[in-house]
Amino acid sequence: MKKLMGWAEDYLKICTWKDMALLKFCLGSLGVLIGLQVTKQRKKPAAWIAGIIFVVTYAAVMGKFIGTILRSQDAQREEEFS
């Protein structure tokens, strides 16, 4: 498992935002295909689980993104005053 994570880290170092967008579309499509296979009586629990996972991961991603924006703005302000 450590080797797999190492390979993933190496891959991410060479990825561009376009590569990441393709990966997200790929995984999103896989999620849709899996969702189409869920039986009617299990759709509601599956939707709740997916919703919770979405909210948690979206908050984590956006928190990191907003932090990056704020650090970038702080760096620009420091350059202006230097």
mmCIF file of the N, C-alpha and C atoms, coordinates in Angstrom:
data_MODEL
# 
_entry.id   MODEL 
# 
loop_
_atom_site.group_PDB 
_atom_site.id 
_atom_site.type_symbol 
_atom_site.label_atom_id 
_atom_site.label_alt_id 
_atom_site.label_comp_id 
_atom_site.label_asym_id 
_atom_site.label_entity_id 
_atom_site.label_seq_id 
_atom_site.pdbx_PDB_ins_code 
_atom_site.Cartn_x 
_atom_site.Cartn_y 
_atom_site.Cartn_z 
_atom_site.occupancy 
_atom_site.B_iso_or_equiv 
_atom_site.pdbx_formal_charge 
_atom_site.auth_seq_id 
_atom_site.auth_comp_id 
_atom_site.auth_asym_id 
_atom_site.auth_atom_id 
_atom_site.pdbx_PDB_model_num 
ATOM 1   N N  . MET A 1 1  ? 0.828   -1.185 0.000   1.00 0.00 ? 1  MET A N  1 
ATOM 2   C CA . MET A 1 1  ? 0.000   0.000  0.000   1.00 0.00 ? 1  MET A CA 1 
ATOM 3   C C  . MET A 1 1  ? 0.879   1.258  0.000   1.00 0.00 ? 1  MET A C  1 
ATOM 4   N N  . LYS A 1 2  ? 2.021   1.201  0.719   1.00 0.00 ? 2  LYS A N  1 
ATOM 5   C CA . LYS A 1 2  ? 2.902   2.363  0.743   1.00 0.00 ? 2  LYS A CA 1 
ATOM 6   C C  . LYS A 1 2  ? 3.454   2.657  -0.646  1.00 0.00 ? 2  LYS A C  1 
ATOM 7   N N  . LYS A 1 3  ? 3.755   1.601  -1.411  1.00 0.00 ? 3  LYS A N  1 
ATOM 8   C CA . LYS A 1 3  ? 4.250   1.800  -2.776  1.00 0.00 ? 3  LYS A CA 1 
ATOM 9   C C  . LYS A 1 3  ? 3.195   2.496  -3.628  1.00 0.00 ? 3  LYS A C  1 
ATOM 10  N N  . LEU A 1 4  ? 1.961   2.047  -3.497  1.00 0.00 ? 4  LEU A N  1 
ATOM 11  C CA . LEU A 1 4  ? 0.864   2.642  -4.266  1.00 0.00 ? 4  LEU A CA 1 
ATOM 12  C C  . LEU A 1 4  ? 0.709   4.116  -3.932  1.00 0.00 ? 4  LEU A C  1 
ATOM 13  N N  . MET A 1 5  ? 0.768   4.459  -2.660  1.00 0.00 ? 5  MET A N  1 
ATOM 14  C CA . MET A 1 5  ? 0.649   5.859  -2.245  1.00 0.00 ? 5  MET A CA 1 
ATOM 15  C C  . MET A 1 5  ? 1.839   6.676  -2.755  1.00 0.00 ? 5  MET A C  1 
ATOM 16  N N  . GLY A 1 6  ? 3.014   6.085  -2.763  1.00 0.00 ? 6  GLY A N  1 
ATOM 17  C CA . GLY A 1 6  ? 4.202   6.764  -3.295  1.00 0.00 ? 6  GLY A CA 1 
ATOM 18  C C  . GLY A 1 6  ? 4.061   7.051  -4.777  1.00 0.00 ? 6  GLY A C  1 
ATOM 19  N N  . TRP A 1 7  ? 3.544   6.068  -5.513  1.00 0.00 ? 7  TRP A N  1 
ATOM 20  C CA . TRP A 1 7  ? 3.328   6.261  -6.948  1.00 0.00 ? 7  TRP A CA 1 
ATOM 21  C C  . TRP A 1 7  ? 2.292   7.352  -7.187  1.00 0.00 ? 7  TRP A C  1 
ATOM 22  N N  . ALA A 1 8  ? 1.245   7.361  -6.366  1.00 0.00 ? 8  ALA A N  1 
ATOM 23  C CA . ALA A 1 8  ? 0.207   8.393  -6.498  1.00 0.00 ? 8  ALA A CA 1 
ATOM 24  C C  . ALA A 1 8  ? 0.801   9.779  -6.236  1.00 0.00 ? 8  ALA A C  1 
ATOM 25  N N  . GLU A 1 9  ? 1.653   9.899  -5.215  1.00 0.00 ? 9  GLU A N  1 
ATOM 26  C CA . GLU A 1 9  ? 2.307   11.181 -4.916  1.00 0.00 ? 9  GLU A CA 1 
ATOM 27  C C  . GLU A 1 9  ? 3.179   11.628 -6.096  1.00 0.00 ? 9  GLU A C  1 
ATOM 28  N N  . ASP A 1 10 ? 3.942   10.704 -6.668  1.00 0.00 ? 10 ASP A N  1 
ATOM 29  C CA . ASP A 1 10 ? 4.789   11.027 -7.823  1.00 0.00 ? 10 ASP A CA 1 
ATOM 30  C C  . ASP A 1 10 ? 3.947   11.478 -9.010  1.00 0.00 ? 10 ASP A C  1 
ATOM 31  N N  . TYR A 1 11 ? 2.825   10.795 -9.233  1.00 0.00 ? 11 TYR A N  1 
ATOM 32  C CA . TYR A 1 11 ? 1.936   11.148 -10.335 1.00 0.00 ? 11 TYR A CA 1 
ATOM 33  C C  . TYR A 1 11 ? 1.355   12.547 -10.131 1.00 0.00 ? 11 TYR A C  1 
ATOM 34  N N  . LEU A 1 12 ? 0.929   12.844 -8.917  1.00 0.00 ? 12 LEU A N  1 
ATOM 35  C CA . LEU A 1 12 ? 0.326   14.144 -8.636  1.00 0.00 ? 12 LEU A CA 1 
ATOM 36  C C  . LEU A 1 12 ? 1.312   15.290 -8.823  1.00 0.00 ? 12 LEU A C  1 
ATOM 37  N N  . LYS A 1 13 ? 2.595   15.029 -8.621  1.00 0.00 ? 13 LYS A N  1 
ATOM 38  C CA . LYS A 1 13 ? 3.601   16.075 -8.794  1.00 0.00 ? 13 LYS A CA 1 
ATOM 39  C C  . LYS A 1 13 ? 3.716   16.521 -10.245 1.00 0.00 ? 13 LYS A C  1 
ATOM 40  N N  . ILE A 1 14 ? 3.391   15.631 -11.179 1.00 0.00 ? 14 ILE A N  1 
ATOM 41  C CA . ILE A 1 14 ? 3.517   15.997 -12.595 1.00 0.00 ? 14 ILE A CA 1 
ATOM 42  C C  . ILE A 1 14 ? 2.168   16.361 -13.227 1.00 0.00 ? 14 ILE A C  1 
ATOM 43  N N  . CYS A 1 15 ? 1.081   16.258 -12.465 1.00 0.00 ? 15 CYS A N  1 
ATOM 44  C CA . CYS A 1 15 ? -0.251  16.560 -12.990 1.00 0.00 ? 15 CYS A CA 1 
ATOM 45  C C  . CYS A 1 15 ? -0.479  18.064 -13.100 1.00 0.00 ? 15 CYS A C  1 
ATOM 46  N N  . THR A 1 16 ? -1.241  18.425 -14.099 1.00 0.00 ? 16 THR A N  1 
ATOM 47  C CA . THR A 1 16 ? -1.705  19.805 -14.230 1.00 0.00 ? 16 THR A CA 1 
ATOM 48  C C  . THR A 1 16 ? -3.164  19.844 -13.777 1.00 0.00 ? 16 THR A C  1 
ATOM 49  N N  . TRP A 1 17 ? -3.736  21.030 -13.746 1.00 0.00 ? 17 TRP A N  1 
ATOM 50  C CA . TRP A 1 17 ? -5.138  21.137 -13.353 1.00 0.00 ? 17 TRP A CA 1 
ATOM 51  C C  . TRP A 1 17 ? -6.038  20.407 -14.351 1.00 0.00 ? 17 TRP A C  1 
ATOM 52  N N  . LYS A 1 18 ? -5.595  20.340 -15.614 1.00 0.00 ? 18 LYS A N  1 
ATOM 53  C CA . LYS A 1 18 ? -6.387  19.639 -16.630 1.00 0.00 ? 18 LYS A CA 1 
ATOM 54  C C  . LYS A 1 18 ? -6.420  18.139 -16.353 1.00 0.00 ? 18 LYS A C  1 
ATOM 55  N N  . ASP A 1 19 ? -5.282  17.594 -15.939 1.00 0.00 ? 19 ASP A N  1 
ATOM 56  C CA . ASP A 1 19 ? -5.237  16.172 -15.580 1.00 0.00 ? 19 ASP A CA 1 
ATOM 57  C C  . ASP A 1 19 ? -6.164  15.887 -14.407 1.00 0.00 ? 19 ASP A C  1 
ATOM 58  N N  . MET A 1 20 ? -6.153  16.774 -13.427 1.00 0.00 ? 20 MET A N  1 
ATOM 59  C CA . MET A 1 20 ? -7.012  16.586 -12.255 1.00 0.00 ? 20 MET A CA 1 
ATOM 60  C C  . MET A 1 20 ? -8.482  16.690 -12.644 1.00 0.00 ? 20 MET A C  1 
ATOM 61  N N  . ALA A 1 21 ? -8.814  17.588 -13.569 1.00 0.00 ? 21 ALA A N  1 
ATOM 62  C CA . ALA A 1 21 ? -10.199 17.718 -14.035 1.00 0.00 ? 21 ALA A CA 1 
ATOM 63  C C  . ALA A 1 21 ? -10.643 16.425 -14.722 1.00 0.00 ? 21 ALA A C  1 
ATOM 64  N N  . LEU A 1 22 ? -9.774  15.851 -15.553 1.00 0.00 ? 22 LEU A N  1 
ATOM 65  C CA . LEU A 1 22 ? -10.107 14.585 -16.208 1.00 0.00 ? 22 LEU A CA 1 
ATOM 66  C C  . LEU A 1 22 ? -10.330 13.483 -15.183 1.00 0.00 ? 22 LEU A C  1 
ATOM 67  N N  . LEU A 1 23 ? -9.486  13.439 -14.168 1.00 0.00 ? 23 LEU A N  1 
ATOM 68  C CA . LEU A 1 23 ? -9.635  12.439 -13.116 1.00 0.00 ? 23 LEU A CA 1 
ATOM 69  C C  . LEU A 1 23 ? -10.967 12.605 -12.394 1.00 0.00 ? 23 LEU A C  1 
ATOM 70  N N  . LYS A 1 24 ? -11.351 13.838 -12.122 1.00 0.00 ? 24 LYS A N  1 
ATOM 71  C CA . LYS A 1 24 ? -12.613 14.089 -11.433 1.00 0.00 ? 24 LYS A CA 1 
ATOM 72  C C  . LYS A 1 24 ? -13.817 13.693 -12.300 1.00 0.00 ? 24 LYS A C  1 
ATOM 73  N N  . PHE A 1 25 ? -13.752 13.992 -13.602 1.00 0.00 ? 25 PHE A N  1 
ATOM 74  C CA . PHE A 1 25 ? -14.838 13.570 -14.493 1.00 0.00 ? 25 PHE A CA 1 
ATOM 75  C C  . PHE A 1 25 ? -14.925 12.048 -14.554 1.00 0.00 ? 25 PHE A C  1 
ATOM 76  N N  . CYS A 1 26 ? -13.768 11.397 -14.594 1.00 0.00 ? 26 CYS A N  1 
ATOM 77  C CA . CYS A 1 26 ? -13.728 9.941  -14.631 1.00 0.00 ? 26 CYS A CA 1 
ATOM 78  C C  . CYS A 1 26 ? -14.375 9.358  -13.376 1.00 0.00 ? 26 CYS A C  1 
ATOM 79  N N  . LEU A 1 27 ? -13.982 9.851  -12.216 1.00 0.00 ? 27 LEU A N  1 
ATOM 80  C CA . LEU A 1 27 ? -14.535 9.341  -10.963 1.00 0.00 ? 27 LEU A CA 1 
ATOM 81  C C  . LEU A 1 27 ? -16.013 9.703  -10.811 1.00 0.00 ? 27 LEU A C  1 
ATOM 82  N N  . GLY A 1 28 ? -16.398 10.880 -11.282 1.00 0.00 ? 28 GLY A N  1 
ATOM 83  C CA . GLY A 1 28 ? -17.812 11.268 -11.237 1.00 0.00 ? 28 GLY A CA 1 
ATOM 84  C C  . GLY A 1 28 ? -18.660 10.345 -12.087 1.00 0.00 ? 28 GLY A C  1 
ATOM 85  N N  . SER A 1 29 ? -18.172 10.018 -13.259 1.00 0.00 ? 29 SER A N  1 
ATOM 86  C CA . SER A 1 29 ? -18.890 9.098  -14.145 1.00 0.00 ? 29 SER A CA 1 
ATOM 87  C C  . SER A 1 29 ? -18.994 7.713  -13.521 1.00 0.00 ? 29 SER A C  1 
ATOM 88  N N  . LEU A 1 30 ? -17.925 7.265  -12.885 1.00 0.00 ? 30 LEU A N  1 
ATOM 89  C CA . LEU A 1 30 ? -17.964 5.980  -12.199 1.00 0.00 ? 30 LEU A CA 1 
ATOM 90  C C  . LEU A 1 30 ? -19.026 6.002  -11.101 1.00 0.00 ? 30 LEU A C  1 
ATOM 91  N N  . GLY A 1 31 ? -19.117 7.100  -10.373 1.00 0.00 ? 31 GLY A N  1 
ATOM 92  C CA . GLY A 1 31 ? -20.133 7.232  -9.333  1.00 0.00 ? 31 GLY A CA 1 
ATOM 93  C C  . GLY A 1 31 ? -21.546 7.147  -9.904  1.00 0.00 ? 31 GLY A C  1 
ATOM 94  N N  . VAL A 1 32 ? -21.758 7.772  -11.048 1.00 0.00 ? 32 VAL A N  1 
ATOM 95  C CA . VAL A 1 32 ? -23.076 7.699  -11.693 1.00 0.00 ? 32 VAL A CA 1 
ATOM 96  C C  . VAL A 1 32 ? -23.386 6.259  -12.094 1.00 0.00 ? 32 VAL A C  1 
ATOM 97  N N  . LEU A 1 33 ? -22.404 5.591  -12.683 1.00 0.00 ? 33 LEU A N  1 
ATOM 98  C CA . LEU A 1 33 ? -22.628 4.206  -13.098 1.00 0.00 ? 33 LEU A CA 1 
ATOM 99  C C  . LEU A 1 33 ? -22.933 3.302  -11.903 1.00 0.00 ? 33 LEU A C  1 
ATOM 100 N N  . ILE A 1 34 ? -22.229 3.505  -10.811 1.00 0.00 ? 34 ILE A N  1 
ATOM 101 C CA . ILE A 1 34 ? -22.506 2.726  -9.600  1.00 0.00 ? 34 ILE A CA 1 
ATOM 102 C C  . ILE A 1 34 ? -23.899 3.065  -9.073  1.00 0.00 ? 34 ILE A C  1 
ATOM 103 N N  . GLY A 1 35 ? -24.236 4.357  -9.078  1.00 0.00 ? 35 GLY A N  1 
ATOM 104 C CA . GLY A 1 35 ? -25.543 4.790  -8.599  1.00 0.00 ? 35 GLY A CA 1 
ATOM 105 C C  . GLY A 1 35 ? -26.695 4.198  -9.397  1.00 0.00 ? 35 GLY A C  1 
ATOM 106 N N  . LEU A 1 36 ? -26.482 3.988  -10.665 1.00 0.00 ? 36 LEU A N  1 
ATOM 107 C CA . LEU A 1 36 ? -27.526 3.385  -11.491 1.00 0.00 ? 36 LEU A CA 1 
ATOM 108 C C  . LEU A 1 36 ? -27.791 1.930  -11.110 1.00 0.00 ? 36 LEU A C  1 
ATOM 109 N N  . GLN A 1 37 ? -26.847 1.309  -10.440 1.00 0.00 ? 37 GLN A N  1 
ATOM 110 C CA . GLN A 1 37 ? -26.991 -0.093 -10.057 1.00 0.00 ? 37 GLN A CA 1 
ATOM 111 C C  . GLN A 1 37 ? -27.642 -0.280 -8.682  1.00 0.00 ? 37 GLN A C  1 
ATOM 112 N N  . VAL A 1 38 ? -27.810 0.813  -7.939  1.00 0.00 ? 38 VAL A N  1 
ATOM 113 C CA . VAL A 1 38 ? -28.380 0.719  -6.596  1.00 0.00 ? 38 VAL A CA 1 
ATOM 114 C C  . VAL A 1 38 ? -29.886 0.434  -6.710  1.00 0.00 ? 38 VAL A C  1 
ATOM 115 N N  . THR A 1 39 ? -30.363 -0.526 -5.922  1.00 0.00 ? 39 THR A N  1 
ATOM 116 C CA . THR A 1 39 ? -31.780 -0.877 -5.963  1.00 0.00 ? 39 THR A CA 1 
ATOM 117 C C  . THR A 1 39 ? -32.627 0.251  -5.360  1.00 0.00 ? 39 THR A C  1 
ATOM 118 N N  . LYS A 1 40 ? -33.913 0.247  -5.697  1.00 0.00 ? 40 LYS A N  1 
ATOM 119 C CA . LYS A 1 40 ? -34.813 1.315  -5.254  1.00 0.00 ? 40 LYS A CA 1 
ATOM 120 C C  . LYS A 1 40 ? -34.846 1.477  -3.742  1.00 0.00 ? 40 LYS A C  1 
ATOM 121 N N  . GLN A 1 41 ? -34.908 0.372  -3.015  1.00 0.00 ? 41 GLN A N  1 
ATOM 122 C CA . GLN A 1 41 ? -35.012 0.452  -1.559  1.00 0.00 ? 41 GLN A CA 1 
ATOM 123 C C  . GLN A 1 41 ? -33.705 0.923  -0.915  1.00 0.00 ? 41 GLN A C  1 
ATOM 124 N N  . ARG A 1 42 ? -32.609 0.898  -1.625  1.00 0.00 ? 42 ARG A N  1 
ATOM 125 C CA . ARG A 1 42 ? -31.329 1.335  -1.052  1.00 0.00 ? 42 ARG A CA 1 
ATOM 126 C C  . ARG A 1 42 ? -30.882 2.705  -1.571  1.00 0.00 ? 42 ARG A C  1 
ATOM 127 N N  . LYS A 1 43 ? -31.676 3.325  -2.409  1.00 0.00 ? 43 LYS A N  1 
ATOM 128 C CA . LYS A 1 43 ? -31.289 4.623  -2.972  1.00 0.00 ? 43 LYS A CA 1 
ATOM 129 C C  . LYS A 1 43 ? -31.215 5.723  -1.916  1.00 0.00 ? 43 LYS A C  1 
ATOM 130 N N  . LYS A 1 44 ? -32.169 5.750  -0.996  1.00 0.00 ? 44 LYS A N  1 
ATOM 131 C CA . LYS A 1 44 ? -32.192 6.810  0.008   1.00 0.00 ? 44 LYS A CA 1 
ATOM 132 C C  . LYS A 1 44 ? -30.960 6.740  0.928   1.00 0.00 ? 44 LYS A C  1 
ATOM 133 N N  . PRO A 1 45 ? -30.627 5.574  1.493   1.00 0.00 ? 45 PRO A N  1 
ATOM 134 C CA . PRO A 1 45 ? -29.405 5.515  2.308   1.00 0.00 ? 45 PRO A CA 1 
ATOM 135 C C  . PRO A 1 45 ? -28.143 5.835  1.494   1.00 0.00 ? 45 PRO A C  1 
ATOM 136 N N  . ALA A 1 46 ? -28.105 5.372  0.253   1.00 0.00 ? 46 ALA A N  1 
ATOM 137 C CA . ALA A 1 46 ? -26.946 5.656  -0.603  1.00 0.00 ? 46 ALA A CA 1 
ATOM 138 C C  . ALA A 1 46 ? -26.826 7.162  -0.853  1.00 0.00 ? 46 ALA A C  1 
ATOM 139 N N  . ALA A 1 47 ? -27.968 7.820  -1.057  1.00 0.00 ? 47 ALA A N  1 
ATOM 140 C CA . ALA A 1 47 ? -27.962 9.271  -1.288  1.00 0.00 ? 47 ALA A CA 1 
ATOM 141 C C  . ALA A 1 47 ? -27.474 10.010 -0.041  1.00 0.00 ? 47 ALA A C  1 
ATOM 142 N N  . TRP A 1 48 ? -27.906 9.577  1.140   1.00 0.00 ? 48 TRP A N  1 
ATOM 143 C CA . TRP A 1 48 ? -27.446 10.213 2.380   1.00 0.00 ? 48 TRP A CA 1 
ATOM 144 C C  . TRP A 1 48 ? -25.940 10.051 2.561   1.00 0.00 ? 48 TRP A C  1 
ATOM 145 N N  . ILE A 1 49 ? -25.454 8.847  2.342   1.00 0.00 ? 49 ILE A N  1 
ATOM 146 C CA . ILE A 1 49 ? -24.019 8.591  2.493   1.00 0.00 ? 49 ILE A CA 1 
ATOM 147 C C  . ILE A 1 49 ? -23.230 9.432  1.501   1.00 0.00 ? 49 ILE A C  1 
ATOM 148 N N  . ALA A 1 50 ? -23.665 9.450  0.244   1.00 0.00 ? 50 ALA A N  1 
ATOM 149 C CA . ALA A 1 50 ? -22.984 10.244 -0.782  1.00 0.00 ? 50 ALA A CA 1 
ATOM 150 C C  . ALA A 1 50 ? -23.024 11.727 -0.432  1.00 0.00 ? 50 ALA A C  1 
ATOM 151 N N  . GLY A 1 51 ? -24.152 12.189 0.076   1.00 0.00 ? 51 GLY A N  1 
ATOM 152 C CA . GLY A 1 51 ? -24.275 13.598 0.457   1.00 0.00 ? 51 GLY A CA 1 
ATOM 153 C C  . GLY A 1 51 ? -23.335 13.977 1.583   1.00 0.00 ? 51 GLY A C  1 
ATOM 154 N N  . ILE A 1 52 ? -23.238 13.122 2.577   1.00 0.00 ? 52 ILE A N  1 
ATOM 155 C CA . ILE A 1 52 ? -22.328 13.392 3.702   1.00 0.00 ? 52 ILE A CA 1 
ATOM 156 C C  . ILE A 1 52 ? -20.882 13.405 3.231   1.00 0.00 ? 52 ILE A C  1 
ATOM 157 N N  . ILE A 1 53 ? -20.521 12.416 2.408   1.00 0.00 ? 53 ILE A N  1 
ATOM 158 C CA . ILE A 1 53 ? -19.145 12.365 1.885   1.00 0.00 ? 53 ILE A CA 1 
ATOM 159 C C  . ILE A 1 53 ? -18.850 13.611 1.056   1.00 0.00 ? 53 ILE A C  1 
ATOM 160 N N  . PHE A 1 54 ? -19.821 14.037 0.244   1.00 0.00 ? 54 PHE A N  1 
ATOM 161 C CA . PHE A 1 54 ? -19.624 15.240 -0.571  1.00 0.00 ? 54 PHE A CA 1 
ATOM 162 C C  . PHE A 1 54 ? -19.384 16.464 0.303   1.00 0.00 ? 54 PHE A C  1 
ATOM 163 N N  . VAL A 1 55 ? -20.215 16.671 1.295   1.00 0.00 ? 55 VAL A N  1 
ATOM 164 C CA . VAL A 1 55 ? -20.086 17.861 2.146   1.00 0.00 ? 55 VAL A CA 1 
ATOM 165 C C  . VAL A 1 55 ? -18.735 17.883 2.860   1.00 0.00 ? 55 VAL A C  1 
ATOM 166 N N  . VAL A 1 56 ? -18.333 16.754 3.416   1.00 0.00 ? 56 VAL A N  1 
ATOM 167 C CA . VAL A 1 56 ? -17.060 16.695 4.145   1.00 0.00 ? 56 VAL A CA 1 
ATOM 168 C C  . VAL A 1 56 ? -15.879 16.942 3.206   1.00 0.00 ? 56 VAL A C  1 
ATOM 169 N N  . THR A 1 57 ? -15.861 16.262 2.070   1.00 0.00 ? 57 THR A N  1 
ATOM 170 C CA . THR A 1 57 ? -14.721 16.423 1.157   1.00 0.00 ? 57 THR A CA 1 
ATOM 171 C C  . THR A 1 57 ? -14.716 17.795 0.496   1.00 0.00 ? 57 THR A C  1 
ATOM 172 N N  . TYR A 1 58 ? -15.895 18.332 0.181   1.00 0.00 ? 58 TYR A N  1 
ATOM 173 C CA . TYR A 1 58 ? -15.963 19.667 -0.427  1.00 0.00 ? 58 TYR A CA 1 
ATOM 174 C C  . TYR A 1 58 ? -15.446 20.719 0.553   1.00 0.00 ? 58 TYR A C  1 
ATOM 175 N N  . ALA A 1 59 ? -15.832 20.588 1.810   1.00 0.00 ? 59 ALA A N  1 
ATOM 176 C CA . ALA A 1 59 ? -15.350 21.534 2.821   1.00 0.00 ? 59 ALA A CA 1 
ATOM 177 C C  . ALA A 1 59 ? -13.828 21.458 2.949   1.00 0.00 ? 59 ALA A C  1 
ATOM 178 N N  . ALA A 1 60 ? -13.280 20.256 2.928   1.00 0.00 ? 60 ALA A N  1 
ATOM 179 C CA . ALA A 1 60 ? -11.827 20.102 3.030   1.00 0.00 ? 60 ALA A CA 1 
ATOM 180 C C  . ALA A 1 60 ? -11.112 20.716 1.826   1.00 0.00 ? 60 ALA A C  1 
ATOM 181 N N  . VAL A 1 61 ? -11.619 20.440 0.639   1.00 0.00 ? 61 VAL A N  1 
ATOM 182 C CA . VAL A 1 61 ? -10.996 20.963 -0.584  1.00 0.00 ? 61 VAL A CA 1 
ATOM 183 C C  . VAL A 1 61 ? -11.098 22.483 -0.629  1.00 0.00 ? 61 VAL A C  1 
ATOM 184 N N  . MET A 1 62 ? -12.285 23.018 -0.346  1.00 0.00 ? 62 MET A N  1 
ATOM 185 C CA . MET A 1 62 ? -12.466 24.466 -0.404  1.00 0.00 ? 62 MET A CA 1 
ATOM 186 C C  . MET A 1 62 ? -11.700 25.176 0.703   1.00 0.00 ? 62 MET A C  1 
ATOM 187 N N  . GLY A 1 63 ? -11.584 24.555 1.867   1.00 0.00 ? 63 GLY A N  1 
ATOM 188 C CA . GLY A 1 63 ? -10.790 25.144 2.943   1.00 0.00 ? 63 GLY A CA 1 
ATOM 189 C C  . GLY A 1 63 ? -9.343  25.313 2.523   1.00 0.00 ? 63 GLY A C  1 
ATOM 190 N N  . LYS A 1 64 ? -8.797  24.288 1.892   1.00 0.00 ? 64 LYS A N  1 
ATOM 191 C CA . LYS A 1 64 ? -7.411  24.358 1.422   1.00 0.00 ? 64 LYS A CA 1 
ATOM 192 C C  . LYS A 1 64 ? -7.276  25.395 0.304   1.00 0.00 ? 64 LYS A C  1 
ATOM 193 N N  . PHE A 1 65 ? -8.252  25.435 -0.602  1.00 0.00 ? 65 PHE A N  1 
ATOM 194 C CA . PHE A 1 65 ? -8.214  26.381 -1.726  1.00 0.00 ? 65 PHE A CA 1 
ATOM 195 C C  . PHE A 1 65 ? -8.298  27.823 -1.223  1.00 0.00 ? 65 PHE A C  1 
ATOM 196 N N  . ILE A 1 66 ? -9.216  28.088 -0.314  1.00 0.00 ? 66 ILE A N  1 
ATOM 197 C CA . ILE A 1 66 ? -9.359  29.441 0.227   1.00 0.00 ? 66 ILE A CA 1 
ATOM 198 C C  . ILE A 1 66 ? -8.109  29.841 1.002   1.00 0.00 ? 66 ILE A C  1 
ATOM 199 N N  . GLY A 1 67 ? -7.524  28.893 1.735   1.00 0.00 ? 67 GLY A N  1 
ATOM 200 C CA . GLY A 1 67 ? -6.267  29.164 2.431   1.00 0.00 ? 67 GLY A CA 1 
ATOM 201 C C  . GLY A 1 67 ? -5.162  29.553 1.470   1.00 0.00 ? 67 GLY A C  1 
ATOM 202 N N  . THR A 1 68 ? -5.113  28.890 0.327   1.00 0.00 ? 68 THR A N  1 
ATOM 203 C CA . THR A 1 68 ? -4.118  29.207 -0.692  1.00 0.00 ? 68 THR A CA 1 
ATOM 204 C C  . THR A 1 68 ? -4.335  30.617 -1.234  1.00 0.00 ? 68 THR A C  1 
ATOM 205 N N  . ILE A 1 69 ? -5.577  30.973 -1.466  1.00 0.00 ? 69 ILE A N  1 
ATOM 206 C CA . ILE A 1 69 ? -5.886  32.318 -1.963  1.00 0.00 ? 69 ILE A CA 1 
ATOM 207 C C  . ILE A 1 69 ? -5.453  33.368 -0.940  1.00 0.00 ? 69 ILE A C  1 
ATOM 208 N N  . LEU A 1 70 ? -5.783  33.155 0.314   1.00 0.00 ? 70 LEU A N  1 
ATOM 209 C CA . LEU A 1 70 ? -5.439  34.125 1.360   1.00 0.00 ? 70 LEU A CA 1 
ATOM 210 C C  . LEU A 1 70 ? -3.929  34.275 1.509   1.00 0.00 ? 70 LEU A C  1 
ATOM 211 N N  . ARG A 1 71 ? -3.183  33.158 1.455   1.00 0.00 ? 71 ARG A N  1 
ATOM 212 C CA . ARG A 1 71 ? -1.725  33.231 1.540   1.00 0.00 ? 71 ARG A CA 1 
ATOM 213 C C  . ARG A 1 71 ? -1.146  33.985 0.353   1.00 0.00 ? 71 ARG A C  1 
ATOM 214 N N  . SER A 1 72 ? -1.727  33.761 -0.825  1.00 0.00 ? 72 SER A N  1 
ATOM 215 C CA . SER A 1 72 ? -1.261  34.451 -2.029  1.00 0.00 ? 72 SER A CA 1 
ATOM 216 C C  . SER A 1 72 ? -1.497  35.954 -1.915  1.00 0.00 ? 72 SER A C  1 
ATOM 217 N N  . GLN A 1 73 ? -2.655  36.333 -1.410  1.00 0.00 ? 73 GLN A N  1 
ATOM 218 C CA . GLN A 1 73 ? -2.960  37.751 -1.236  1.00 0.00 ? 73 GLN A CA 1 
ATOM 219 C C  . GLN A 1 73 ? -2.051  38.386 -0.194  1.00 0.00 ? 73 GLN A C  1 
ATOM 220 N N  . ASP A 1 74 ? -1.766  37.665 0.887   1.00 0.00 ? 74 ASP A N  1 
ATOM 221 C CA . ASP A 1 74 ? -0.849  38.182 1.904   1.00 0.00 ? 74 ASP A CA 1 
ATOM 222 C C  . ASP A 1 74 ? 0.543   38.391 1.327   1.00 0.00 ? 74 ASP A C  1 
ATOM 223 N N  . ALA A 1 75 ? 0.999   37.452 0.507   1.00 0.00 ? 75 ALA A N  1 
ATOM 224 C CA . ALA A 1 75 ? 2.315   37.566 -0.117  1.00 0.00 ? 75 ALA A CA 1 
ATOM 225 C C  . ALA A 1 75 ? 2.368   38.761 -1.053  1.00 0.00 ? 75 ALA A C  1 
ATOM 226 N N  . GLN A 1 76 ? 1.290   39.017 -1.790  1.00 0.00 ? 76 GLN A N  1 
ATOM 227 C CA . GLN A 1 76 ? 1.245   40.173 -2.690  1.00 0.00 ? 76 GLN A CA 1 
ATOM 228 C C  . GLN A 1 76 ? 1.286   41.472 -1.898  1.00 0.00 ? 76 GLN A C  1 
ATOM 229 N N  . ARG A 1 77 ? 0.585   41.535 -0.784  1.00 0.00 ? 77 ARG A N  1 
ATOM 230 C CA . ARG A 1 77 ? 0.584   42.741 0.057   1.00 0.00 ? 77 ARG A CA 1 
ATOM 231 C C  . ARG A 1 77 ? 1.986   42.991 0.619   1.00 0.00 ? 77 ARG A C  1 
ATOM 232 N N  . GLU A 1 78 ? 2.652   41.930 1.039   1.00 0.00 ? 78 GLU A N  1 
ATOM 233 C CA . GLU A 1 78 ? 4.011   42.080 1.591   1.00 0.00 ? 78 GLU A CA 1 
ATOM 234 C C  . GLU A 1 78 ? 4.972   42.586 0.526   1.00 0.00 ? 78 GLU A C  1 
ATOM 235 N N  . GLU A 1 79 ? 4.805   42.120 -0.726  1.00 0.00 ? 79 GLU A N  1 
ATOM 236 C CA . GLU A 1 79 ? 5.660   42.589 -1.812  1.00 0.00 ? 79 GLU A CA 1 
ATOM 237 C C  . GLU A 1 79 ? 5.412   44.071 -2.094  1.00 0.00 ? 79 GLU A C  1 
ATOM 238 N N  . GLU A 1 80 ? 4.162   44.500 -1.999  1.00 0.00 ? 80 GLU A N  1 
ATOM 239 C CA . GLU A 1 80 ? 3.827   45.899 -2.263  1.00 0.00 ? 80 GLU A CA 1 
ATOM 240 C C  . GLU A 1 80 ? 4.437   46.832 -1.223  1.00 0.00 ? 80 GLU A C  1 
ATOM 241 N N  . PHE A 1 81 ? 4.529   46.379 0.021   1.00 0.00 ? 81 PHE A N  1 
ATOM 242 C CA . PHE A 1 81 ? 5.063   47.214 1.086   1.00 0.00 ? 81 PHE A CA 1 
ATOM 243 C C  . PHE A 1 81 ? 6.564   47.106 1.238   1.00 0.00 ? 81 PHE A C  1 
ATOM 244 N N  . SER A 1 82 ? 7.177   46.174 0.526   1.00 0.00 ? 82 SER A N  1 
ATOM 245 C CA . SER A 1 82 ? 8.637   46.000 0.623   1.00 0.00 ? 82 SER A CA 1 
ATOM 246 C C  . SER A 1 82 ? 9.386   46.973 -0.236  1.00 0.00 ? 82 SER A C  1 
# 
